[in-house]
Amino acid sequence: MTLAFSQKLNNKPTFFVEKIWQSLLRDGVEMNAVEFTEKFKEVLPLIGKAKIGDFPQKKHTIRKDTNNKWKAGNKIHFVINNRTKNRFQFAPIVQCFSIQKITITYNEEICEKHSSEPAVFIDDKIVDYKTIEALAINDGFDNESEFFNYFKEDFTGKIIHWTPLKY
C-alpha cells in the first residue's frame, strides 16, 4: 500500500524522506542508499545539503485509516509527490511491522480526568509525557509542540510501524 509523505509542513521542510531512510538503514533494511540518493537529487535538490546520518529516525507514521485498510504484514511503498507525474518511490518496499490505535483528544472532561491536555491514548491506554515526546520524535516532528500543532483537533487513527517499535 502507498504511504505518501509531505516534503513541507507549514512552509518548513519535513526531511521525512531522510528520516525514514535513517530508520530503515538502522533497522538493517537492505537498501542501496546511494542509488536512492542519486534518484532523489533529481526530484528534490535539498538532499545534497545534508547527510542521512544528520537526521533522527522516523519510525512510523500516523494516519486516519477510516476504511481500516492498514494491517500488520501489508507492503509499504514510501512515496512523495503521490498522484502526480513526479510520483517518486524513495525507499524499498518493506512490510508493515505492526499497527497501533491512537486517539488524541482535547475534550475538557477527559483531559481533566487524566491530567493531560491534550490526552493521548495508544491502544486505548493513556500515555505519559515521556511517551508523547518519543511519539512526536519517532513520527518525524522536532518536538511535541510541533506534533500538537499538526494534530490540533481531536483525532483517531493508526500508528503504522515499519520498525519493531511499539508503545
Backbone as numpy.savetxt, mean C-alpha at the origin, in Angstrom:
# Nx Ny Nz CAx CAy CAz Cx Cy Cz
-4.80 -10.27 -10.44 -5.65 -9.09 -10.44 -4.76 -7.85 -10.44
-5.25 -6.81 -11.03 -4.48 -5.59 -11.15 -4.59 -4.75 -9.88
-3.44 -4.29 -9.39 -3.38 -3.29 -8.33 -2.72 -2.07 -8.94
-3.50 -1.01 -9.12 -2.98 0.22 -9.71 -2.57 1.17 -8.59
-1.46 1.87 -8.81 -0.93 2.77 -7.80 -0.75 4.18 -8.34
-1.04 5.14 -7.49 -0.86 6.55 -7.82 0.61 6.90 -7.71
1.02 7.82 -8.54 2.39 8.31 -8.46 2.48 9.60 -7.67
1.31 10.22 -7.45 1.26 11.45 -6.65 -0.01 11.45 -5.82
0.10 11.95 -4.61 -1.06 12.22 -3.74 -0.88 13.64 -3.23
-1.90 14.45 -3.37 -1.82 15.85 -2.95 -0.60 16.55 -3.55
-0.36 16.32 -4.84 0.75 16.92 -5.59 2.13 16.56 -5.05
2.22 15.49 -4.29 3.50 15.04 -3.74 3.79 13.64 -4.27
5.01 13.38 -4.77 5.32 12.03 -5.25 5.15 10.99 -4.14
4.55 9.85 -4.50 4.34 8.79 -3.51 5.53 7.86 -3.39
6.28 7.69 -4.47 7.37 6.72 -4.56 6.88 5.30 -4.22
5.57 5.04 -4.48 5.03 3.71 -4.21 5.75 2.63 -5.00
6.12 2.92 -6.25 6.82 1.93 -7.06 8.11 1.52 -6.36
8.91 2.50 -5.98 10.19 2.23 -5.34 10.00 1.52 -3.99
8.97 1.92 -3.25 8.70 1.31 -1.94 8.24 -0.14 -2.09
7.46 -0.40 -3.14 7.02 -1.78 -3.40 8.21 -2.61 -3.85
9.04 -2.07 -4.73 10.26 -2.78 -5.14 11.07 -3.16 -3.91
11.23 -2.21 -3.00 12.01 -2.45 -1.78 11.43 -3.64 -1.01
10.11 -3.69 -0.87 9.50 -4.79 -0.11 9.67 -6.12 -0.85
9.54 -6.12 -2.17 9.70 -7.36 -2.93 11.13 -7.86 -2.88
12.08 -6.96 -3.05 13.50 -7.36 -3.01 13.88 -7.88 -1.63
13.40 -7.22 -0.58 13.71 -7.66 0.80 13.04 -8.98 1.13
11.91 -9.25 0.44 11.17 -10.48 0.70 11.70 -11.63 -0.16
12.74 -11.35 -0.95 13.36 -12.40 -1.74 12.67 -12.72 -3.06
11.79 -11.83 -3.52 11.14 -12.06 -4.80 12.17 -11.93 -5.91
12.20 -12.93 -6.79 13.13 -12.89 -7.93 12.68 -11.77 -8.85
13.57 -10.82 -9.06 13.19 -9.66 -9.85 14.43 -9.06 -10.47
14.37 -8.78 -11.74 15.47 -8.10 -12.40 15.25 -6.60 -12.22
15.71 -6.07 -11.09 15.46 -4.66 -10.76 16.06 -3.72 -11.80
17.19 -4.12 -12.39 17.82 -3.28 -13.41 16.89 -3.16 -14.61
16.34 -4.30 -15.05 15.42 -4.30 -16.19 14.20 -3.42 -15.90
13.58 -3.60 -14.72 12.42 -2.80 -14.38 12.78 -1.32 -14.24
13.95 -1.03 -13.67 14.39 0.35 -13.51 14.56 1.01 -14.88
15.18 0.32 -15.81 15.39 0.88 -17.15 14.05 1.14 -17.83
13.13 0.19 -17.73 11.80 0.38 -18.33 11.07 1.53 -17.64
11.21 1.60 -16.32 10.51 2.62 -15.56 11.04 4.02 -15.87
12.33 4.12 -16.15 12.92 5.42 -16.49 12.24 6.02 -17.72
11.83 5.16 -18.64 11.14 5.63 -19.83 9.77 6.20 -19.48
9.15 5.64 -18.45 7.80 6.05 -18.06 7.82 7.23 -17.09
8.75 7.22 -16.17 8.80 8.25 -15.14 10.26 8.62 -14.84
10.73 9.77 -15.32 12.13 10.15 -15.16 12.58 10.36 -13.72
11.67 10.49 -12.77 12.02 10.72 -11.36 12.92 9.63 -10.78
12.79 8.41 -11.27 13.50 7.27 -10.68 15.01 7.46 -10.63
15.58 8.17 -11.60 17.02 8.34 -11.65 17.59 9.14 -10.51
16.74 9.81 -9.74 17.21 10.70 -8.68 17.42 10.00 -7.34
17.02 8.74 -7.24 17.17 8.03 -5.96 17.44 6.56 -6.23
17.98 5.89 -5.21 18.22 4.46 -5.30 17.10 3.74 -4.55
16.82 2.53 -4.97 15.75 1.75 -4.34 15.96 1.65 -2.83
17.18 1.44 -2.39 17.47 1.32 -0.96 17.20 2.57 -0.15
16.95 3.69 -0.84 16.66 4.94 -0.14 15.24 5.00 0.41
14.42 4.02 0.06 13.00 4.08 0.41 12.63 3.02 1.43
11.66 3.35 2.29 11.11 2.31 3.18 10.28 1.34 2.33
9.91 0.23 2.91 9.12 -0.77 2.19 7.63 -0.45 2.25
6.96 -0.62 1.13 5.49 -0.62 1.12 5.11 -2.10 1.07
4.55 -2.60 2.17 4.33 -4.03 2.32 2.90 -4.47 2.02
2.03 -3.49 1.82 0.62 -3.81 1.54 -0.07 -2.57 0.99
-1.29 -2.76 0.58 -2.12 -1.64 0.16 -3.51 -1.83 0.74
-4.24 -0.76 0.87 -5.58 -0.80 1.43 -6.57 -0.42 0.33
-7.57 -1.26 0.15 -8.58 -1.04 -0.89 -9.98 -1.32 -0.36
-10.98 -0.69 -0.98 -12.37 -0.90 -0.58 -12.84 -2.33 -0.82
-12.71 -2.85 -2.01 -13.09 -4.21 -2.37 -14.56 -4.52 -2.06
-15.45 -3.67 -2.54 -16.88 -3.84 -2.29 -17.44 -5.13 -2.88
-16.81 -5.66 -3.93 -17.28 -6.91 -4.54 -16.59 -8.15 -3.99
-15.75 -7.96 -2.95 -15.09 -9.07 -2.26 -14.27 -9.95 -3.22
-13.52 -9.31 -4.10 -12.72 -10.04 -5.09 -11.35 -10.45 -4.56
-10.78 -9.67 -3.64 -9.41 -9.94 -3.17 -9.40 -11.06 -2.14
-8.56 -12.06 -2.42 -8.40 -13.20 -1.52 -6.93 -13.64 -1.53
-6.50 -14.28 -0.47 -5.16 -14.85 -0.43 -5.03 -15.82 -1.60
-3.88 -15.78 -2.27 -3.64 -16.66 -3.41 -3.86 -15.97 -4.75
-4.60 -14.85 -4.78 -4.77 -14.11 -6.04 -3.41 -13.68 -6.56
-3.28 -13.60 -7.86 -2.07 -13.06 -8.48 -2.17 -11.54 -8.52
-1.09 -10.88 -8.13 -1.06 -9.41 -8.11 -0.24 -8.90 -9.29
-0.82 -8.02 -10.06 -0.15 -7.31 -11.15 -0.02 -5.86 -10.70
1.18 -5.43 -10.35 1.43 -4.06 -9.89 1.55 -3.13 -11.10
0.70 -2.12 -11.19 0.75 -1.23 -12.35 0.61 0.24 -11.95
1.11 1.08 -12.85 0.82 2.52 -12.81 0.17 2.85 -14.15
-0.46 3.99 -14.20 -1.14 4.46 -15.42 -2.15 3.44 -15.93
-2.87 2.80 -15.03 -3.84 1.79 -15.41 -4.91 2.39 -16.32
-5.41 1.58 -17.22 -6.46 1.98 -18.16 -6.08 3.17 -19.05
-4.78 3.27 -19.34 -4.30 4.27 -20.28 -3.35 3.58 -21.25
-2.99 4.28 -22.31 -2.03 3.71 -23.25 -0.64 3.59 -22.62
-0.42 4.30 -21.50 0.87 4.25 -20.80 0.87 3.27 -19.63
-0.11 2.34 -19.60 -0.16 1.35 -18.51 1.20 0.66 -18.45
1.70 0.50 -17.23 3.02 -0.09 -17.05 3.02 -1.00 -15.84
3.33 -2.28 -16.05 3.48 -3.22 -14.94 4.91 -3.10 -14.45
5.08 -2.61 -13.23 6.41 -2.24 -12.76 7.10 -3.29 -11.90
6.50 -4.44 -11.73 7.11 -5.50 -10.92 6.61 -6.85 -11.41
7.29 -7.91 -11.02 6.81 -9.24 -11.43 5.47 -9.55 -10.76
4.77 -10.49 -11.33 3.51 -10.94 -10.75 3.83 -11.74 -9.49
3.17 -11.40 -8.39 3.35 -12.13 -7.14 2.00 -12.57 -6.61
2.03 -13.47 -5.67 0.80 -13.98 -5.08 0.41 -13.13 -3.87
-0.89 -12.89 -3.73 -1.40 -12.22 -2.53 -1.17 -13.17 -1.36
-0.43 -12.69 -0.38 -0.07 -13.53 0.77 -1.26 -13.70 1.72
-1.91 -12.58 2.04 -3.08 -12.63 2.93 -3.90 -11.36 2.80
-5.08 -11.42 3.37 -6.02 -10.29 3.39 -6.45 -10.06 4.84
-6.56 -8.80 5.22 -7.12 -8.48 6.53 -8.18 -7.40 6.36
-9.22 -7.50 7.13 -10.28 -6.49 7.12 -9.80 -5.26 7.90
-10.09 -4.07 7.38 -9.74 -2.84 8.10 -10.96 -1.92 8.14
-11.17 -1.32 9.29 -12.22 -0.32 9.47 -11.61 0.88 10.16
-11.84 2.04 9.59 -11.42 3.31 10.20 -12.69 4.10 10.44
-12.91 4.52 11.68 -14.12 5.27 11.97 -13.82 6.53 12.78
-14.58 7.54 12.47 -14.51 8.81 13.20 -15.75 8.98 14.06
-16.57 7.93 14.17 -17.78 7.96 14.98 -17.42 8.33 16.42
-18.04 9.40 16.91 -17.70 9.95 18.22 -17.84 8.93 19.35
-18.93 8.19 19.36 -19.17 7.20 20.43 -18.11 6.10 20.41
-17.82 5.59 19.22 -16.83 4.51 19.10 -15.44 5.02 19.47
-15.09 6.20 19.00 -13.77 6.77 19.31 -13.63 7.00 20.81
-14.68 7.52 21.43 -14.66 7.77 22.87 -14.52 6.45 23.64
-15.27 5.46 23.23 -15.24 4.14 23.89 -13.83 3.53 23.86
-13.11 3.75 22.76 -11.79 3.15 22.59 -10.64 4.14 22.81
-10.98 5.35 23.24 -9.98 6.40 23.49 -9.03 6.57 22.30
-9.61 6.63 21.13 -8.82 6.76 19.92 -9.62 7.51 18.86
-9.03 8.56 18.31 -9.70 9.27 17.22 -8.74 9.49 16.08
-9.01 8.89 14.95 -10.09 7.92 14.70 -9.78 6.57 15.34
-10.77 5.71 15.34 -10.57 4.35 15.83 -10.29 3.45 14.62
-9.24 2.64 14.73 -8.86 1.73 13.64 -8.99 0.30 14.14
-9.70 -0.49 13.35 -9.90 -1.91 13.66 -9.32 -2.75 12.53
-8.55 -3.75 12.90 -8.06 -4.72 11.92 -8.59 -6.08 12.34
-9.26 -6.74 11.41 -9.94 -8.00 11.70 -10.84 -7.86 12.93
-11.56 -6.73 12.97 -12.55 -6.40 14.00 -11.97 -6.18 15.39
-10.64 -6.01 15.50 -10.00 -5.73 16.79 -9.40 -4.33 16.74
-9.63 -3.55 17.79 -9.06 -2.21 17.86 -7.53 -2.32 17.89
-6.86 -1.41 17.20 -5.40 -1.43 17.22 -4.87 -0.20 17.96
-3.69 -0.35 18.55 -3.10 0.72 19.32 -2.31 1.69 18.42
-1.80 2.74 19.04 -1.12 3.80 18.31 0.12 3.29 17.57
0.90 2.41 18.23 2.12 1.88 17.58 1.76 1.08 16.32
0.67 0.33 16.39 0.23 -0.44 15.22 -0.24 0.51 14.12
-0.92 1.58 14.49 -1.35 2.57 13.49 -0.14 3.21 12.82
0.89 3.53 13.60 2.13 4.09 13.03 2.73 3.12 12.01
2.83 1.85 12.40 3.40 0.83 11.51 2.52 0.64 10.27
1.22 0.62 10.47 0.27 0.48 9.37 0.47 1.59 8.34
0.60 2.82 8.80 0.78 3.97 7.90 2.08 3.84 7.10
3.17 3.54 7.78 4.47 3.41 7.11 4.46 2.24 6.14
3.94 1.10 6.58 3.90 -0.10 5.73 2.96 0.05 4.55
2.05 1.03 4.62 1.15 1.29 3.50 1.74 2.34 2.55
2.94 2.82 2.87 3.64 3.72 1.95 3.55 5.19 2.30
2.90 5.53 3.41 2.82 6.92 3.84 4.04 7.26 4.70
4.37 8.54 4.77 5.51 8.97 5.58 5.24 8.88 7.07
3.97 9.03 7.45 3.59 9.00 8.86 2.08 8.82 8.99
1.59 8.67 10.22 0.16 8.45 10.44 -0.66 9.69 10.10
-0.07 10.87 10.21 -0.79 12.09 9.86 -1.15 12.10 8.37
-0.19 11.73 7.50 -0.46 11.63 6.07 -1.49 10.54 5.79
-1.38 9.44 6.52 -2.32 8.32 6.37 -3.75 8.79 6.64
-3.93 9.50 7.76 -5.28 9.97 8.10 -5.73 11.15 7.26
-4.80 11.86 6.66 -5.15 12.89 5.69 -5.80 12.24 4.46
-5.32 11.06 4.12 -5.87 10.32 2.99 -7.18 9.62 3.39
-7.16 8.94 4.53 -8.36 8.26 5.05 -9.05 9.18 6.05
-9.64 10.27 5.54 -10.20 11.29 6.43 -11.69 11.10 6.71
-12.26 10.03 6.18 -13.66 9.70 6.44 -13.75 8.23 6.85
-14.90 7.85 7.40 -15.10 6.44 7.74 -14.79 5.57 6.53
-14.13 4.45 6.78 -13.68 3.58 5.70 -13.72 2.13 6.15
-14.20 1.26 5.28 -14.13 -0.18 5.51 -13.58 -0.81 4.24
-12.59 -1.66 4.41 -11.99 -2.31 3.25 -11.08 -3.44 3.66
-10.07 -3.67 2.82 -9.14 -4.77 3.06 -7.70 -4.28 2.95
-6.85 -4.90 3.75 -5.41 -4.74 3.61 -4.96 -5.91 2.75
-4.37 -5.59 1.61 -3.91 -6.64 0.69 -2.40 -6.77 0.89
-1.99 -7.91 1.42 -0.58 -8.16 1.76 0.11 -8.97 0.66
1.31 -8.54 0.28 2.15 -9.36 -0.60 3.41 -9.79 0.13
3.48 -9.55 1.43 4.55 -10.05 2.29 3.89 -10.81 3.44
4.65 -11.56 4.24 4.06 -12.33 5.34 3.55 -11.47 6.51
3.77 -10.17 6.47 3.33 -9.29 7.55 1.84 -9.47 7.83
1.49 -9.44 9.10 0.09 -9.48 9.53 -0.02 -8.68 10.82
-1.12 -7.99 10.97 -1.34 -7.20 12.19 -2.21 -7.95 13.16
